Amino acid sequence: MGIISLEGFSDRTRLSLRVLFILALAAFWQCPAFASGGGGHGAPAEGGHGAEPALPPHDPTLPRAVDLGEFNLRNFRPTHNEIASLRFAVQVVLPPGTTDETIHEFEHWKRRLRDQAITAMRSATPDDLADPKLERVNRLLLLRLKRVPTPKPISDVYLTDFAMSSG
């Protein structure tokens, strides 16, 4: 078998095939797995398949946030005959000087922190959830999350994308 001959095609078709080949080659070079040299085979190269994702460079004088993810809760209170659907996201804030190793350690604490966040949201009253600033809910979240014996103390909590609906 030899190289495919393009002699049977028109000039326009040959040009189109060459451009297509060059575009495919450029797309191949842009692939992160191949650009890093990892390729996904053998020992993981930095940034290749199987390697831990590298954290972006961080200023040690700034606090760091760890994302606990999004939550979707259906909160049923039979004593009040209420059903509320809550949707929100939570990030915990760590003090300045938190290292990348500590951030990686927090991956092992995410489930416990998520459980505490759910407990805090379920213990909030309807009046707390109806507050536009959610001050009491933020305080409840922070107090519950600080109970977990994490490697570094939690200094604050961000509650984002909050939405509540009934029914």
TORVODREN-266178 format. One record per residue: residue in one letter; x, y, z of N, C-alpha, C in turn. Coordinates in steps of 0.1 Angstrom, whole numbers, padded with zeros to 4 digits, always signed. Atoms other than C-alpha are relative to their C-alpha. Layout:
<gulos>
aXYZXYZXYZ ...
</gulos>
This chain:
<gulos>
m+0008-0012+0000+0000+0000+0000+0009+0012+0000 g-0008-0012+0001+0013+0034-0008-0009+0012+0004 i+0007-0013-0004+0002+0070-0003-0011+0002-0009 i+0012-0002+0008-0032+0079-0015+0003+0011-0011 s-0003-0009+0011-0030+0096-0049-0013+0009-0002 l+0011-0010+0002-0051+0127-0055-0001+0004-0015 e-0001-0004+0014-0045+0127-0092-0014-0001-0007 g+0013+0001+0007-0081+0116-0101-0010+0011+0004 f+0009-0011-0005-0096+0146-0083+0003+0013-0007 s-0002-0013+0006-0101+0181-0096+0009+0008+0009 d-0009-0009-0008-0078+0209-0085-0007+0005+0013 r+0008-0005-0011-0105+0223-0063-0002-0010+0011 t+0001+0011-0010-0111+0190-0045+0013-0003+0007 r-0013+0002-0006-0074+0185-0040+0004+0011+0010 l-0002-0011-0009-0071+0219-0024-0008-0001+0012 s+0009+0002-0012-0101+0213-0002+0005-0011+0009 l-0005+0011-0008-0086+0180+0010+0013+0004+0008 r-0012-0005-0007-0053+0197+0018-0003+0009+0011 v+0004-0010-0011-0069+0225+0038-0007-0008+0011 l+0006+0008-0010-0090+0199+0056+0010-0008+0008 f-0011+0007-0007-0059+0179+0065+0008+0010+0009 i-0008-0009-0009-0041+0210+0078-0009+0004+0012 l+0008-0004-0011-0071+0220+0099-0001-0011+0010 a+0000+0011-0009-0073+0185+0113+0013-0001+0008 l-0013+0000-0006-0036+0186+0121+0001+0011+0011 a+0000-0011-0009-0040+0220+0138-0009-0004+0012 a+0009+0003-0011-0069+0207+0159+0007-0011+0009 f-0007+0011-0007-0048+0176+0169+0010+0006+0009 w-0010-0007-0008-0020+0199+0181-0006+0008+0011 q+0007-0007-0010-0045+0219+0201-0005-0008+0012 c+0006+0009-0010-0057+0189+0221+0009+0000+0012 p-0008-0001-0012-0045+0193+0257+0008-0013+0004 a-0007+0013-0004-0036+0156+0262+0013-0001-0009 f-0011+0001+0008-0012+0158+0233+0010+0011+0001 a-0009-0012-0001+0001+0193+0238+0008-0001+0013 s-0008+0002-0013+0012+0183+0274+0010-0011-0002 g-0010+0011+0001+0031+0153+0261-0005-0013+0007 g+0005+0011-0007+0009+0130+0282-0005-0011-0009 g+0006+0009+0009-0012+0114+0256-0008-0011+0006 g+0008+0009-0007-0029+0093+0282+0006-0014+0001 h-0006+0014-0001-0005+0063+0280+0012+0000+0009 g-0012+0001-0009+0021+0051+0305-0002+0009+0012 a+0001-0008-0012+0030+0072+0335-0006+0014-0004 p+0006-0013+0003+0010+0104+0338+0009+0011+0000 a-0008-0011+0001+0027+0134+0326-0007+0012+0006 e+0007-0012-0006+0020+0168+0342-0010+0006-0009 g+0010-0006+0008-0013+0180+0329-0007-0011-0009 g+0005+0011+0008-0019+0146+0311-0011-0007+0007 h+0011+0008-0006-0046+0120+0318+0006-0007+0013 g-0004+0006-0012-0044+0107+0353+0007+0009+0010 a-0007-0009-0009-0025+0136+0368-0010+0008+0007 e+0009-0009-0007-0041+0158+0395+0000+0013-0007 p+0001-0013+0007-0053+0191+0380+0008+0010+0008 a-0009-0010-0006-0028+0218+0387-0009+0013+0004 l+0007-0012-0004-0042+0248+0407+0007+0012-0006 p-0006-0012+0006-0037+0282+0392+0009+0007+0011 p-0008-0007-0010-0010+0303+0409-0008+0009+0009 h+0008-0007-0010-0023+0320+0440+0009+0009+0008 d-0007-0010-0008-0012+0351+0459-0002-0004+0015 p+0002+0005-0013-0005+0339+0495-0006+0010+0010 t+0006-0010-0009-0018+0371+0510-0015+0001-0001 l+0014-0001+0002-0053+0365+0497-0007-0013+0006 p+0007+0013-0005-0079+0340+0512-0003-0009-0012 r+0003+0010+0010-0088+0309+0492-0014-0006+0002 a+0014+0005-0001-0122+0294+0484+0001-0015-0005 v+0002+0014+0004-0131+0257+0482-0014-0002-0003 d+0014+0001+0004-0162+0249+0462-0006-0013+0005 l+0007+0012-0005-0186+0225+0479-0011-0005-0010 g+0009+0004+0011-0208+0224+0448-0014+0006+0001 e+0014-0004+0000-0245+0229+0441-0008-0009+0008 f+0009+0008-0008-0273+0217+0462-0014+0002-0005 n+0015+0000+0003-0310+0209+0454-0007-0007+0011 l+0007+0006-0012-0331+0203+0485-0015+0002-0002 r+0015-0002-0003-0368+0196+0490-0002-0001+0015 n+0001-0001-0015-0375+0206+0525-0015-0001+0004 f+0014+0002-0004-0408+0192+0539-0001+0002+0015 r+0003-0003-0014-0421+0205+0572-0015-0004+0003 p+0014+0004-0002-0452+0185+0581-0008+0008+0011 t+0007-0007-0010-0459+0205+0612-0006+0014-0005 h+0005-0012+0006-0463+0236+0591-0007-0002-0013 n+0006+0004+0012-0477+0218+0561+0007+0008-0012 e-0008-0007+0010-0449+0233+0539+0009-0009-0007 i-0010+0007+0008-0428+0220+0511+0008+0011-0007 a-0008-0010+0006-0399+0242+0499+0011-0007-0008 s-0011+0005+0008-0375+0235+0471+0011+0011+0000 l-0011-0009-0001-0341+0251+0477+0011-0004-0010 r-0011+0002+0008-0313+0255+0452+0010+0011+0003 f-0010-0009-0004-0280+0270+0461+0014-0006-0002 a-0014+0005+0001-0242+0267+0459+0008+0006+0012 v-0007-0004-0012-0217+0269+0487+0015-0001-0003 q-0014+0000+0000-0180+0278+0489+0005+0004+0014 v-0006-0003-0013-0159+0278+0521+0012+0008-0003 v-0011-0009+0001-0133+0305+0525+0010-0003+0011 l-0011+0004-0009-0099+0296+0540+0009+0013+0002 p-0008-0012-0002-0076+0322+0555+0012+0002-0009 p-0012-0002+0009-0046+0338+0536+0011-0009+0005 g-0012+0009-0003-0015+0316+0535-0004-0015-0001 t+0004+0014+0001-0035+0284+0528+0008-0006-0012 t-0008+0006+0010-0013+0261+0507-0008-0009-0009 d+0007+0009+0009-0022+0240+0477-0002-0014+0006 e+0001+0013-0007-0016+0209+0499-0013+0000+0009 t+0012-0001-0009-0043+0221+0523-0013+0000-0009 i+0012+0000+0009-0067+0227+0494-0003-0014-0005 h+0002+0014+0004-0061+0191+0482-0005-0008+0012 e+0005+0007-0012-0067+0179+0518-0015+0002+0002 f+0014-0003-0002-0101+0196+0518-0009-0008-0009 e+0008+0010+0008-0112+0172+0490-0006-0011+0008 h+0004+0011-0009-0114+0145+0517-0011+0005+0010 w+0010-0005-0009-0137+0168+0538-0012+0005-0006 k+0011-0006+0008-0161+0178+0511-0014-0006+0004 r+0013+0007-0003-0188+0152+0520-0005+0004+0014 r+0004-0004-0014-0188+0161+0557-0005+0014+0000 l+0003-0014+0000-0189+0198+0549-0014+0002-0008 r+0013+0000+0007-0218+0192+0524-0011-0004+0009 d+0010+0004-0010-0237+0173+0551-0004+0011+0009 q+0002-0011-0010-0233+0202+0575-0008+0011-0007 a+0007-0011+0007-0245+0227+0548-0014-0004-0002 i+0014+0005+0001-0276+0206+0542-0007+0001+0013 t+0006-0001-0014-0283+0204+0580-0003+0015+0003 a+0002-0014-0003-0279+0242+0583-0012+0005-0008 m+0011-0005+0008-0303+0249+0554-0013-0006+0005 r+0013+0006-0004-0329+0225+0567-0004+0005+0014 s+0004-0006-0013-0327+0241+0602-0004+0014-0001 a+0004-0014+0002-0333+0276+0588-0016+0000+0000 t+0014-0002+0001-0368+0289+0593-0004+0006-0013 p+0005-0007+0012-0390+0302+0565+0003+0015+0000 d-0003-0014-0001-0384+0337+0577+0015+0002-0003 d-0015-0002+0004-0346+0332+0575+0002-0002-0015 l-0002+0002+0014-0349+0319+0540-0006+0011-0009 a+0007-0011+0007-0372+0348+0530+0008+0013+0001 d-0008-0012-0001-0346+0374+0541+0008+0003-0012 p-0007-0002+0013-0332+0391+0510+0015-0001+0002 k-0014+0000-0002-0297+0393+0525+0005-0014+0006 l-0003+0014-0005-0298+0357+0540+0010+0001+0011 e-0010-0001-0011-0278+0369+0570+0000-0011+0010 r+0001+0011-0009-0291+0343+0594+0004-0013-0006 v-0004+0012+0007-0287+0316+0569+0015-0001-0002 n-0014+0000+0001-0251+0326+0562+0007-0003+0014 r-0005+0003-0013-0245+0326+0600-0001-0015+0004 l+0003+0014-0003-0261+0292+0604+0010-0009-0008 l-0009+0008+0009-0240+0278+0575+0015+0001+0006 l-0014-0001-0006-0207+0292+0590+0002-0007+0013 l-0001+0007-0013-0214+0279+0625+0000-0015-0002 r+0000+0014+0003-0222+0244+0611+0013-0005-0006 l-0012+0004+0007-0192+0243+0588+0012+0001+0009 k-0011-0001-0009-0169+0254+0616+0001-0011+0010 r+0000+0011-0009-0179+0224+0636+0009-0012-0005 v-0007+0011+0006-0161+0201+0612+0015+0002+0003 p-0015-0002-0003-0124+0195+0623+0009+0000-0012 t-0007+0000+0013-0109+0205+0590+0015+0004+0003 p-0014-0002-0002-0071+0208+0585+0004+0015+0002 k-0001-0014-0002-0074+0246+0584-0013+0006+0003 p+0013-0006-0004-0101+0267+0601-0007+0008-0012 i+0008-0007+0011-0129+0280+0578-0002+0015+0006 s+0002-0013-0005-0130+0318+0580-0013+0007-0005 d+0012-0006+0005-0161+0326+0559-0007-0011-0009 v+0007+0009+0009-0187+0310+0537-0007+0009-0011 y+0007-0007+0011-0201+0321+0503-0012-0008-0004 l+0012+0007+0004-0237+0312+0496-0005+0007-0013 t+0003-0006+0013-0245+0318+0459-0011-0007-0007 d+0010+0006+0009-0272+0311+0433-0012-0006+0008 f+0010+0004-0008-0298+0309+0460-0014+0002-0006 a+0014-0001+0006-0334+0302+0448-0009-0009+0009 m+0009+0008-0008-0364+0290+0468-0014+0001-0007 s+0014+0001+0005-0398+0278+0455-0008-0009+0008 s+0009+0008-0008-0428+0263+0471-0007-0009-0009 g+0008+0009+0008-0446+0233+0460+0007-0012-0003 
</gulos>
